[in-house]
Amino acid sequence: MPLLRTLPLSTLDDAAYDRLWPLLDEGERARARRFVFEVNRREYVAAHGLARLWLGRLLGRPPAALAFAPLTPQGKPGLVDAPAGLDFNLSHTDGLVACAVTLEVGTRIGVDVERGERRIGAELATAMFAAEELAWLDARPAGRSGPDLVTFWTLKEAYIKALGLGLSLPTDSFAIALDGPTLIRDGGSLPVGQACRLWVRDLSSGHAAAVAWMGPAWIEGKGQPPTDLVMEEGLADLW
């Protein structure tokens, strides 16, 4: 079951922030101190604190005792002693942090969040989006300069992050349709025997969140598709 927990930073007061700091290990605290701007430091502490609290709850472990493995070269996080089936991913943007989790063996997950009012230039879309996506945009009244670009971008980022490939995967090598949304061409990036399900949600905080979940293929009668994305917000029930 794919899970998404978000934390709007507008709800993170100083008292809650001070409770998150002791949960981090020395390496996380050292990295947090290196941020020049306080807003970036708070985003980092909020994201890692959220992950520790939520993973601790899901796994029945003390949040401060969790040992995070070094990030992969592509930026994929993990736990040193992760149970079979655990995969998780973090994302943050101005005003929001998020953590997506899957606990089923053979599955993986990715998440991306963006401000709803963010705009992506038509030139960037032309350079980064797949031909099918550009054709769909060209048929829309706003063309390649409307808000649908952000939706495409979050979905594509979530897909890449679920694969754990980072920028090594060209963003125009696979295509997504916003109807569904659905992966309509994987360009060989999706592992054999795996299928992908996508979600995009508009949040009350004014952000957009996209989640990509991959697991054993349910097409052609093989296996069962995942239940719908389960979403939760905030820290109140995690302390």
Rosetta silent file (secondary structure, phi, psi, omega in degrees, C-alpha in Angstrom):
SEQUENCE: MPLLRTLPLSTLDDAAYDRLWPLLDEGERARARRFVFEVNRREYVAAHGLARLWLGRLLGRPPAALAFAPLTPQGKPGLVDAPAGLDFNLSHTDGLVACAVTLEVGTRIGVDVERGERRIGAELATAMFAAEELAWLDARPAGRSGPDLVTFWTLKEAYIKALGLGLSLPTDSFAIALDGPTLIRDGGSLPVGQACRLWVRDLSSGHAAAVAWMGPAWIEGKGQPPTDLVMEEGLADLW
SCORE:     score description
SCORE:     0.000 S_00000001
   1 L     0.000  120.980  178.235    0.000    0.000    0.000 S_00000001
   2 L   -74.359  135.805 -176.357    1.556    3.348   -1.035 S_00000001
   3 E  -125.857  140.347  177.653    1.612    5.924    1.772 S_00000001
   4 E  -132.985  127.887  175.946    2.233    9.674    1.655 S_00000001
   5 E  -122.108  126.918  179.606    2.763   11.956    4.653 S_00000001
   6 E  -116.259  154.969  178.035    3.116   15.712    4.138 S_00000001
   7 E  -137.809  101.652  172.999    4.128   18.482    6.509 S_00000001
   8 E   -67.070  128.508 -175.833    3.316   22.107    5.602 S_00000001
   9 H   -69.270  -16.071  175.978    6.050   24.192    7.169 S_00000001
  10 H   -66.997  -19.800  179.689    3.500   26.852    8.102 S_00000001
  11 H   -94.321   -3.999 -177.236    2.277   24.398   10.767 S_00000001
  12 L   -93.269   94.793  179.497    5.768   23.756   12.178 S_00000001
  13 L   -80.512  175.507 -176.049    6.142   26.158   15.086 S_00000001
  14 H   -62.682  -34.822 -179.751    9.366   26.665   17.023 S_00000001
  15 H   -65.064  -42.838  178.790    8.339   24.216   19.755 S_00000001
  16 H   -68.063  -40.199  178.286    7.778   21.409   17.238 S_00000001
  17 H   -60.069  -42.782  179.661   11.007   22.262   15.415 S_00000001
  18 H   -65.195  -26.056  177.356   12.928   22.048   18.687 S_00000001
  19 H   -78.998  -24.935  179.137   11.460   18.576   19.280 S_00000001
  20 H   -75.924  -37.365 -173.878   12.636   17.383   15.862 S_00000001
  21 H   -53.552  -46.163 -178.610   16.270   18.452   16.298 S_00000001
  22 H   -66.939  -15.124  179.574   17.201   15.812   18.945 S_00000001
  23 H   -74.893  -22.943 -176.584   15.848   13.043   16.687 S_00000001
  24 L   -76.353  151.859  175.292   18.569   13.654   14.084 S_00000001
  25 L   -84.928  176.520 -174.602   21.928   11.898   14.253 S_00000001
  26 H   -62.432  -37.028  178.576   25.215   13.793   14.358 S_00000001
  27 H   -64.107  -41.912  178.403   25.699   13.636   10.601 S_00000001
  28 H   -65.655  -41.251  179.840   22.265   15.128    9.956 S_00000001
  29 H   -64.940  -40.031  179.159   22.816   17.863   12.509 S_00000001
  30 H   -62.433  -42.270  178.988   26.194   18.718   10.987 S_00000001
  31 H   -66.556  -40.477  179.085   24.642   19.006    7.535 S_00000001
  32 H   -59.656  -40.354 -178.668   21.789   21.114    8.890 S_00000001
  33 H   -66.711  -22.410 -176.936   24.257   23.547   10.447 S_00000001
  34 H   -78.867  -13.640  178.486   25.996   24.030    7.097 S_00000001
  35 L   -66.754  134.617 -178.748   22.944   25.605    5.465 S_00000001
  36 L   -73.805  -41.037 -174.845   23.469   29.328    5.031 S_00000001
  37 L  -101.852  137.868 -178.064   19.795   30.249    5.146 S_00000001
  38 H   -60.442  -36.540 -179.034   17.504   29.376    8.029 S_00000001
  39 H   -61.727  -38.781  178.411   14.638   28.477    5.700 S_00000001
  40 H   -70.543  -35.826  177.133   16.738   25.745    4.070 S_00000001
  41 H   -63.794  -42.855 -179.277   17.857   24.467    7.470 S_00000001
  42 H   -66.682  -38.964  176.492   14.252   24.200    8.647 S_00000001
  43 H   -59.575  -47.102 -178.419   13.230   22.360    5.473 S_00000001
  44 H   -62.580  -48.863 -179.264   16.018   19.832    5.956 S_00000001
  45 H   -63.371  -40.031  179.468   15.299   19.270    9.658 S_00000001
  46 H   -64.237  -43.189 -178.968   11.562   19.013    8.970 S_00000001
  47 H   -65.146  -46.286 -177.737   12.025   16.458    6.190 S_00000001
  48 H   -73.847  -34.606  175.520   14.395   14.241    8.150 S_00000001
  49 H   -66.307  -42.631  176.360   12.447   14.621   11.367 S_00000001
  50 H   -59.038  -46.401 -179.864    9.220   13.718    9.580 S_00000001
  51 H   -60.929  -42.774 -179.387   10.867   10.645    8.038 S_00000001
  52 H   -65.225  -45.409 -179.562   12.220    9.502   11.394 S_00000001
  53 H   -63.851  -44.073 -175.120    8.924    9.958   13.216 S_00000001
  54 H   -74.350  -44.119  177.000    6.838    8.287   10.532 S_00000001
  55 H   -63.417  -38.200  176.638    9.204    5.403    9.772 S_00000001
  56 H   -59.494  -42.885  178.777    9.588    4.865   13.497 S_00000001
  57 H   -64.581  -46.905 -176.859    5.821    4.599   13.845 S_00000001
  58 H   -66.085  -34.017 -175.776    5.444    2.256   10.857 S_00000001
  59 H   -98.255   -5.906 -178.336    8.320   -0.007   11.915 S_00000001
  60 L    68.668   37.974 -178.938    7.744    0.132   15.665 S_00000001
  61 L  -125.316  153.561  175.547   11.203    1.598   16.342 S_00000001
  62 L   -64.085  128.971 -177.049   12.405    4.681   18.247 S_00000001
  63 H   -55.302  -41.034 -176.906   12.780    7.480   15.676 S_00000001
  64 H   -71.525  -16.893 -177.868   16.159    8.627   17.009 S_00000001
  65 H   -88.246   -8.672 -179.603   17.525    5.057   16.813 S_00000001
  66 L   -66.834  136.078  179.199   16.986    4.698   13.058 S_00000001
  67 L  -110.408  113.685 -179.113   20.251    4.487   11.120 S_00000001
  68 E   -85.631  134.659  176.357   20.079    5.960    7.636 S_00000001
  69 L   -74.665  156.499  174.698   22.316    4.491    4.955 S_00000001
  70 L   -57.564  144.693  176.100   24.400    6.857    2.793 S_00000001
  71 L   -59.308  144.661  172.209   22.430    8.180   -0.159 S_00000001
  72 L   -65.927  164.764  178.276   22.969    6.312   -3.389 S_00000001
  73 L   -55.872  -24.032  179.121   24.865    8.266   -6.091 S_00000001
  74 L   -93.134    3.675  174.530   21.431    9.115   -7.516 S_00000001
  75 L    90.471   14.479 -178.618   20.174   10.419   -4.156 S_00000001
  76 L   -82.843  127.651 -179.981   17.965    7.495   -3.074 S_00000001
  77 L   -85.027  166.784  177.254   17.669    7.188    0.747 S_00000001
  78 L  -167.698  169.663  175.370   17.540    3.969    2.761 S_00000001
  79 E  -104.890  147.002  179.598   17.917    2.441    6.215 S_00000001
  80 L   -60.793  -44.165 -177.036   20.961    0.427    7.293 S_00000001
  81 L  -116.241   49.776 -175.983   18.802   -2.367    8.713 S_00000001
  82 L   -66.695  137.129  174.528   15.710   -1.927    6.570 S_00000001
  83 L   -69.583  156.956  179.122   13.110   -4.704    6.744 S_00000001
  84 L   -57.906  132.563  176.466   12.299   -6.535    3.521 S_00000001
  85 L    97.784  -16.217 -177.989    9.956   -4.520    1.369 S_00000001
  86 L   -75.745  128.800  169.008   10.653   -1.072    2.820 S_00000001
  87 E  -143.155  138.827 -179.899   11.273    1.703    0.331 S_00000001
  88 E  -145.344  163.765 -176.724   10.825    5.390    1.022 S_00000001
  89 E  -151.012  146.523 -179.153   11.512    8.725   -0.581 S_00000001
  90 E  -116.645  152.179  172.978   11.661   12.353    0.537 S_00000001
  91 E  -150.373  149.567  175.540   10.846   15.613   -1.212 S_00000001
  92 E  -148.729  151.720  175.716   10.736   19.244   -0.175 S_00000001
  93 E  -149.234  179.640 -178.150    9.960   22.573   -1.723 S_00000001
  94 L   -56.848  108.811  175.019    9.229   26.065   -0.480 S_00000001
  95 L    93.901    0.915 -176.551    6.790   25.581    2.397 S_00000001
  96 E  -154.012  140.887  168.031    6.336   21.802    2.320 S_00000001
  97 E  -125.161  155.903 -176.442    8.164   18.538    3.022 S_00000001
  98 E  -148.502  150.908  176.196    6.885   15.049    2.188 S_00000001
  99 E  -136.230  127.182  176.804    7.756   11.402    2.755 S_00000001
 100 E  -111.897  141.179 -174.572    6.359    8.491    0.718 S_00000001
 101 E  -137.316  141.496  166.443    6.627    4.888    1.949 S_00000001
 102 E  -131.262  144.449 -173.959    5.878    1.412    0.637 S_00000001
 103 L  -122.417   11.262 -177.783    6.258   -1.715    2.762 S_00000001
 104 L   -98.023  135.544 -179.787    5.567   -4.510    0.268 S_00000001
 105 L   -58.668  134.780  177.701    8.362   -6.769   -0.980 S_00000001
 106 L    85.566    7.385  179.657    9.277   -6.017   -4.578 S_00000001
 107 L  -113.707  161.024  175.577    7.861   -2.490   -4.590 S_00000001
 108 E  -147.023  163.375 -171.797    9.467    0.926   -4.710 S_00000001
 109 E  -147.251  151.162  175.474    8.199    4.486   -4.454 S_00000001
 110 E  -141.689  150.560 -179.862    9.072    8.064   -5.386 S_00000001
 111 E  -139.556  145.294  171.970    7.582   11.442   -4.487 S_00000001
 112 E  -140.914  139.982  177.268    7.950   14.993   -5.715 S_00000001
 113 E  -127.043  144.772  179.288    6.283   18.163   -4.425 S_00000001
 114 E  -142.886  155.979  171.904    6.151   21.612   -5.985 S_00000001
 115 E   -65.671  136.527 -177.896    4.446   24.923   -5.285 S_00000001
 116 L   -61.600  -30.578 -177.516    1.162   25.092   -7.144 S_00000001
 117 L   -87.735    0.488  179.139    1.940   28.535   -8.548 S_00000001
 118 L   -62.180  143.391  176.491    5.329   27.508   -9.927 S_00000001
 119 L  -122.864  137.243  178.790    5.672   28.032  -13.658 S_00000001
 120 L  -108.798  130.917 -176.911    7.975   26.118  -16.000 S_00000001
 121 L   -67.370  150.767  179.494    9.085   27.839  -19.185 S_00000001
 122 H   -60.905  -33.994 -179.763    8.060   26.551  -22.594 S_00000001
 123 H   -64.024  -41.056  178.427   11.725   26.259  -23.586 S_00000001
 124 H   -66.260  -42.084  178.317   12.418   23.890  -20.696 S_00000001
 125 H   -60.252  -43.853 -179.481    9.359   21.806  -21.515 S_00000001
 126 H   -61.248  -37.163 -177.687   10.440   21.515  -25.154 S_00000001
 127 H   -79.652  -28.445 -168.596   13.893   20.345  -24.080 S_00000001
 128 H  -110.544  -21.285 -174.058   12.826   17.970  -21.279 S_00000001
 129 L   -92.707  157.573  179.541    9.397   16.530  -22.097 S_00000001
 130 L   -75.507  160.640 -177.777    8.567   13.554  -24.316 S_00000001
 131 H   -59.556  -39.334  179.600    7.012   13.977  -27.760 S_00000001
 132 H   -64.262  -38.059  179.935    3.678   12.558  -26.550 S_00000001
 133 H   -69.276  -41.487  179.022    3.568   15.033  -23.674 S_00000001
 134 H   -65.536  -38.516  178.260    4.413   17.981  -25.911 S_00000001
 135 H   -63.059  -39.889  178.509    1.716   16.963  -28.393 S_00000001
 136 H   -64.904  -43.689  179.429   -0.835   16.875  -25.561 S_00000001
 137 H   -63.513  -40.551 -178.266    0.265   20.309  -24.343 S_00000001
 138 H   -63.228  -24.188  179.226    0.129   21.754  -27.850 S_00000001
 139 L   -85.637   -4.926 -179.999   -3.538   20.748  -28.049 S_00000001
 140 L   -91.325  153.244 -179.106   -4.358   22.688  -24.852 S_00000001
 141 L   -56.492  -37.782 -177.701   -5.403   26.357  -24.891 S_00000001
 142 L   -84.347   -6.324  179.210   -2.320   27.396  -22.877 S_00000001
 143 H    59.342 -134.421 -176.785    0.032   25.303  -25.010 S_00000001
 144 H   -92.073   21.326 -178.966    3.497   24.848  -23.552 S_00000001
 145 H  -132.017   17.078 -177.498    3.227   27.630  -21.011 S_00000001
 146 L   -97.452 -178.520 -177.839    0.300   26.640  -18.780 S_00000001
 147 L   -68.969  -16.574  178.950    0.024   25.114  -15.285 S_00000001
 148 H   -63.056  -21.681  179.278   -0.121   21.559  -16.684 S_00000001
 149 H   -61.817  -38.552  179.722    3.658   21.714  -17.065 S_00000001
 150 H   -65.514  -39.777  178.449    4.073   21.590  -13.279 S_00000001
 151 H   -62.162  -46.967  176.016    1.858   18.509  -13.081 S_00000001
 152 H   -57.236  -45.448 -174.762    3.930   16.762  -15.752 S_00000001
 153 H   -63.070  -45.404 -179.367    7.146   17.790  -14.013 S_00000001
 154 H   -63.903  -40.489  179.360    6.143   16.464  -10.580 S_00000001
 155 H   -64.990  -43.025 -179.591    4.986   13.160  -12.059 S_00000001
 156 H   -66.536  -40.138  177.227    8.169   12.712  -14.084 S_00000001
 157 H   -62.894  -43.515  179.714   10.337   13.558  -11.055 S_00000001
 158 H   -61.868  -40.738  179.327    8.408   11.063   -8.896 S_00000001
 159 H   -63.458  -46.712  179.730    8.874    8.334  -11.534 S_00000001
 160 H   -62.411  -40.596 -179.028   12.612    8.943  -11.812 S_00000001
 161 H   -69.085  -34.363  175.922   12.975    8.984   -8.022 S_00000001
 162 H   -64.516  -39.781  177.138   11.079    5.708   -7.664 S_00000001
 163 H   -67.964  -26.178 -176.969   13.479    4.089  -10.128 S_00000001
 164 L    74.267   28.432 -176.310   16.418    5.539   -8.193 S_00000001
 165 L  -100.644  -15.663 -179.928   18.128    6.605  -11.415 S_00000001
 166 H    58.951 -151.350 -175.892   18.415   10.336  -10.849 S_00000001
 167 H   -73.651    0.320  176.965   19.484   12.509  -13.755 S_00000001
 168 H   -71.609  -15.648  177.932   21.020    9.513  -15.533 S_00000001
 169 L   -97.774  115.384  178.221   17.563    8.847  -17.048 S_00000001
 170 L   -59.677  133.909 -175.020   16.713   11.320  -19.827 S_00000001
 171 L   -71.976  -14.342  176.814   13.384   12.925  -19.022 S_00000001
 172 L   -96.577    7.365 -178.695   12.186   12.622  -22.631 S_00000001
 173 L   -86.936   -7.121  176.786   12.855    8.863  -22.756 S_00000001
 174 L  -139.076  160.832 -174.404    9.509    8.034  -21.107 S_00000001
 175 E  -135.690  143.515 -179.671    6.041    9.556  -21.379 S_00000001
 176 E  -123.757  140.365  171.612    3.154   10.175  -19.017 S_00000001
 177 E  -103.791  137.384 -179.287   -0.481   10.975  -19.787 S_00000001
 178 L   -72.881  -20.162  173.522   -2.307   13.217  -17.324 S_00000001
 179 L   -68.967  115.176 -177.795   -5.472   11.150  -17.767 S_00000001
 180 L   121.770  -69.583  -10.248   -5.225    8.751  -14.862 S_00000001
 181 L   -69.807  163.107 -173.193   -2.371    9.789  -14.670 S_00000001
 182 E  -140.288  140.955  169.942   -0.743    6.914  -16.548 S_00000001
 183 E   -79.380  115.452 -176.195    2.710    5.897  -17.728 S_00000001
 184 E  -102.764  -15.111  174.927    2.179    5.414  -21.471 S_00000001
 185 E  -154.539  126.124 -178.925    5.784    4.723  -22.513 S_00000001
 186 L  -101.483  -11.129  177.192    8.667    3.637  -20.297 S_00000001
 187 L    59.387   25.806 -179.959   11.426    3.560  -22.907 S_00000001
 188 L    84.615    3.773 -177.580   12.904    0.460  -21.296 S_00000001
 189 L   -82.284  -26.847 -178.302   13.348    2.123  -17.892 S_00000001
 190 L   -78.948  125.925 -178.642   10.702    0.082  -16.065 S_00000001
 191 L   -57.613  148.541  179.149   12.145   -3.232  -14.808 S_00000001
 192 L   -59.137  135.732  179.275   10.810   -6.386  -16.443 S_00000001
 193 L    83.020    2.744  179.915    7.777   -7.750  -14.618 S_00000001
 194 E  -109.286  150.602  172.769    7.052   -4.410  -12.946 S_00000001
 195 E  -123.935  163.616 -177.202    4.156   -2.038  -13.448 S_00000001
 196 E  -127.501  135.622  171.796    3.815    1.598  -12.417 S_00000001
 197 E  -122.293  141.551 -174.437    0.916    3.480  -10.901 S_00000001
 198 E  -123.021  147.713  173.034    0.884    7.251  -10.576 S_00000001
 199 E  -135.556  148.251  169.160   -1.002    9.758   -8.443 S_00000001
 200 E  -137.837  134.926 -175.836   -1.046   13.546   -8.376 S_00000001
 201 E  -133.204  137.626  169.858   -2.813   15.518   -5.667 S_00000001
 202 E   -89.063  125.543 -175.600   -3.494   19.203   -5.071 S_00000001
 203 L   -97.160  155.320 -179.689   -2.901   19.910   -1.374 S_00000001
 204 L   -63.901  -20.081  178.752   -4.686   22.376    0.867 S_00000001
 205 L   -76.118   -5.295 -178.081   -1.317   24.096    1.431 S_00000001
 206 L    92.333    9.212  179.262   -1.303   25.209   -2.217 S_00000001
 207 E  -104.145  163.818  171.439    1.256   22.605   -3.305 S_00000001
 208 E  -112.311  138.431  178.446    1.068   19.728   -5.775 S_00000001
 209 E  -125.297  133.673  177.000    2.297   16.256   -4.812 S_00000001
 210 E  -123.115  139.576  179.492    3.024   13.393   -7.197 S_00000001
 211 E  -129.025  135.141  173.384    3.736    9.782   -6.217 S_00000001
 212 E  -117.007  128.354  179.566    5.021    6.929   -8.387 S_00000001
 213 E  -121.378  132.548  179.024    4.648    3.356   -7.125 S_00000001
 214 E  -123.910  137.993  179.695    6.225    0.345   -8.827 S_00000001
 215 E  -161.752 -178.831  179.823    5.532   -3.283   -8.109 S_00000001
 216 E   -51.234  135.967 -174.472    4.897   -6.710   -9.626 S_00000001
 217 L   -60.649  134.047  175.327    2.868   -6.329  -12.792 S_00000001
 218 L  -104.574   -0.826  179.023   -0.866   -6.737  -12.399 S_00000001
 219 H   -71.751  158.419  178.958   -1.516   -6.517  -16.117 S_00000001
 220 H    55.427   37.101  174.280   -2.665   -9.600  -18.037 S_00000001
 221 H    76.992   10.928 -178.708   -4.078  -11.133  -14.883 S_00000001
 222 L   -98.298  114.586  175.721   -0.803  -11.106  -12.953 S_00000001
 223 L    71.417 -172.647 -178.222   -1.129   -9.960   -9.356 S_00000001
 224 L  -122.744  140.515  176.553   -3.338   -7.214   -7.970 S_00000001
 225 L   -68.028  157.421 -179.445   -3.014   -3.450   -8.441 S_00000001
 226 L   -69.603  153.141  170.841   -2.286   -1.417   -5.315 S_00000001
 227 L   -66.861  171.583 -175.549   -5.078    0.130   -3.341 S_00000001
 228 L   -63.986  157.693  178.018   -5.390    3.884   -3.627 S_00000001
 229 L   -59.156  130.619  176.770   -2.747    6.189   -2.220 S_00000001
 230 E   -98.554  123.215 -175.555   -3.199    6.762    1.526 S_00000001
 231 E  -116.279  139.154  174.993   -2.443   10.369    2.521 S_00000001
 232 E  -139.238  160.186 -176.191   -1.840   11.890    5.946 S_00000001
 233 E  -136.520  143.563  170.972   -0.632   15.294    7.091 S_00000001
 234 L    87.789 -177.491 -175.494    1.281   16.752   10.000 S_00000001
 235 L  -114.348   -9.126 -167.656    3.084   15.473   13.078 S_00000001
 236 L   -53.481  -38.018 -176.016    0.377   15.563   15.755 S_00000001
 237 L   -92.206    5.261 -174.152   -0.235   11.809   15.824 S_00000001
 238 L  -104.352  -14.290 -176.687    3.445   10.842   15.511 S_00000001
 239 L   -71.023    0.000    0.000    4.947   12.147   18.772 S_00000001
